[in-house]
Amino acid sequence: MTLAVREMTDTEVDVIIDYFQTSTPEHLETLGVDPTRLPTAESWRERLRHQCALPVEQKNIVLLIWLSGDGTIGFSTADKIRYGEQANMHLHVVEPERRHQGIGAECVRRSVDIYFQRLKLKRLFCEPNAFNVAPNRTLQKAGFKYLKTHMTVPGPLNFHQAVNRWVIERQADTIQPN
Ligand SMILES: CC(C)(COP(=O)(O)OP(=O)(O)OC[C@H]1O[C@@H](n2cnc3c(N)ncnc32)[C@H](O)[C@@H]1OP(=O)(O)O)[C@@H](O)C(=O)NCCC(=O)NCCS
């Protein structure tokens, strides 16, 4: 299977919105997402499209799309961005039947390279729900280091929960070119 990871265009942001808005309550619970905190499609679309148009130094969120030969298979976002320092990433294979086949680990590796290069990062965090096995295993496989488990509200869509904090750190001179 040929995989590609690249920045999302402003016409592709509905991949993210549709994913969350069509997820079952059970899946949102696994993700640690509170369904009452999802924005309306219109306001969400406007905000994400605005972010796509900003110069990278000014972005609050970077959106990546994961593609295979037959179309979109997933996406990743980075937020809590301190340009030149750090950010937090998220990872999603959209169709349940395409999970657990090696796509996530490979697309996370490629997403990490893009985030480090575009945002000139020193470190990249990811904080999945501690009970959500798939991302925790995937992050470890993609080279993240486990830091700690703690209780927090990890983002504006989330409820209070236990999360595992993972990190990848790189020296500036070891960043891989894309
Ligand atoms: C998290 C996610 C992106 C991982 O992608 P994926 O394509 O399923 O992962 P991979 O097939 O590359 O598997 C990577 C590792 O995780 C393990 N893994 C994946 N899904 C698993 C599951 N449901 N249970 C146990 N292990 C799992 C794999 O076995 C592999 O580890 P191994 O090679 O050491 O055995 C994907 O499962 C997903 O989208 N899940 C729903 C969304 C989600 O939970 N996102 C995280 C929000 S923070």
Ligand as a Chemical Component Dictionary entry (heavy atoms), coordinates in Angstrom:
data_LIG
# 
_chem_comp.id                   LIG 
_chem_comp.type                 NON-POLYMER 
_chem_comp.pdbx_formal_charge   0 
_chem_comp.three_letter_code    LIG 
# 
loop_
_chem_comp_atom.comp_id 
_chem_comp_atom.atom_id 
_chem_comp_atom.alt_atom_id 
_chem_comp_atom.type_symbol 
_chem_comp_atom.charge 
_chem_comp_atom.model_Cartn_x 
_chem_comp_atom.model_Cartn_y 
_chem_comp_atom.model_Cartn_z 
_chem_comp_atom.pdbx_ordinal 
LIG C1  C1  C 0 -4.528 5.127  17.015 1  
LIG C2  C2  C 0 -4.482 4.753  15.539 2  
LIG C3  C3  C 0 -4.236 6.013  14.705 3  
LIG C4  C4  C 0 -3.327 3.768  15.325 4  
LIG O1  O1  O 0 -3.308 3.432  13.967 5  
LIG P1  P1  P 0 -3.347 1.902  13.509 6  
LIG O2  O2  O 0 -3.188 1.893  12.035 7  
LIG O3  O3  O 0 -4.534 1.245  14.096 8  
LIG O4  O4  O 0 -2.021 1.336  14.237 9  
LIG P2  P2  P 0 -0.970 0.262  13.665 10 
LIG O5  O5  O 0 -1.711 -0.814 12.942 11 
LIG O6  O6  O 0 0.113  0.984  12.950 12 
LIG O7  O7  O 0 -0.422 -0.368 15.014 13 
LIG C5  C5  C 0 0.634  0.227  15.737 14 
LIG C6  C6  C 0 0.844  -0.584 17.027 15 
LIG O8  O8  O 0 -0.319 -0.485 17.859 16 
LIG C7  C7  C 0 -0.889 -1.769 18.091 17 
LIG N1  N1  N 0 -2.345 -1.642 18.062 18 
LIG C8  C8  C 0 -3.072 -0.944 17.147 19 
LIG N2  N2  N 0 -4.366 -1.032 17.466 20 
LIG C9  C9  C 0 -4.449 -1.789 18.578 21 
LIG C10 C10 C 0 -5.537 -2.225 19.379 22 
LIG N3  N3  N 0 -6.810 -1.880 19.082 23 
LIG N4  N4  N 0 -5.268 -2.978 20.464 24 
LIG C11 C11 C 0 -3.982 -3.330 20.776 25 
LIG N5  N5  N 0 -2.895 -2.924 20.047 26 
LIG C12 C12 C 0 -3.155 -2.175 18.960 27 
LIG C13 C13 C 0 -0.377 -2.644 16.967 28 
LIG O9  O9  O 0 -0.388 -4.021 17.315 29 
LIG C14 C14 C 0 1.017  -2.079 16.752 30 
LIG O10 O10 O 0 1.900  -2.509 17.739 31 
LIG P3  P3  P 0 2.861  -3.801 17.541 32 
LIG O11 O11 O 0 3.366  -3.742 16.139 33 
LIG O12 O12 O 0 3.906  -3.569 18.580 34 
LIG O13 O13 O 0 1.990  -4.963 17.796 35 
LIG C15 C15 C 0 -5.812 4.070  15.103 36 
LIG O14 O14 O 0 -5.976 2.849  15.782 37 
LIG C16 C16 C 0 -7.024 4.927  15.340 38 
LIG O15 O15 O 0 -7.330 5.803  14.545 39 
LIG N6  N6  N 0 -7.750 4.690  16.443 40 
LIG C17 C17 C 0 -8.928 5.468  16.726 41 
LIG C18 C18 C 0 -8.582 6.907  16.988 42 
LIG C19 C19 C 0 -7.736 7.076  18.223 43 
LIG O16 O16 O 0 -7.892 6.371  19.207 44 
LIG N7  N7  N 0 -6.868 8.082  18.156 45 
LIG C20 C20 C 0 -6.049 8.459  19.253 46 
LIG C21 C21 C 0 -6.557 9.721  19.837 47 
LIG S1  S1  S 0 -5.328 10.410 20.897 48 
# 
loop_
_chem_comp_bond.comp_id 
_chem_comp_bond.atom_id_1 
_chem_comp_bond.atom_id_2 
_chem_comp_bond.value_order 
_chem_comp_bond.pdbx_ordinal 
LIG C1  C2  SING 1  
LIG C2  C3  SING 2  
LIG C2  C4  SING 3  
LIG C2  C15 SING 4  
LIG C4  O1  SING 5  
LIG O1  P1  SING 6  
LIG P1  O2  DOUB 7  
LIG P1  O3  SING 8  
LIG P1  O4  SING 9  
LIG O4  P2  SING 10 
LIG P2  O5  DOUB 11 
LIG P2  O6  SING 12 
LIG P2  O7  SING 13 
LIG O7  C5  SING 14 
LIG C5  C6  SING 15 
LIG C6  O8  SING 16 
LIG C6  C14 SING 17 
LIG O8  C7  SING 18 
LIG C7  N1  SING 19 
LIG C7  C13 SING 20 
LIG N1  C8  SING 21 
LIG N1  C12 SING 22 
LIG C8  N2  DOUB 23 
LIG N2  C9  SING 24 
LIG C9  C10 SING 25 
LIG C9  C12 DOUB 26 
LIG C10 N3  SING 27 
LIG C10 N4  DOUB 28 
LIG N4  C11 SING 29 
LIG C11 N5  DOUB 30 
LIG N5  C12 SING 31 
LIG C13 O9  SING 32 
LIG C13 C14 SING 33 
LIG C14 O10 SING 34 
LIG O10 P3  SING 35 
LIG P3  O11 DOUB 36 
LIG P3  O12 SING 37 
LIG P3  O13 SING 38 
LIG C15 O14 SING 39 
LIG C15 C16 SING 40 
LIG C16 O15 DOUB 41 
LIG C16 N6  SING 42 
LIG N6  C17 SING 43 
LIG C17 C18 SING 44 
LIG C18 C19 SING 45 
LIG C19 O16 DOUB 46 
LIG C19 N7  SING 47 
LIG N7  C20 SING 48 
LIG C20 C21 SING 49 
LIG C21 S1  SING 50 
# 
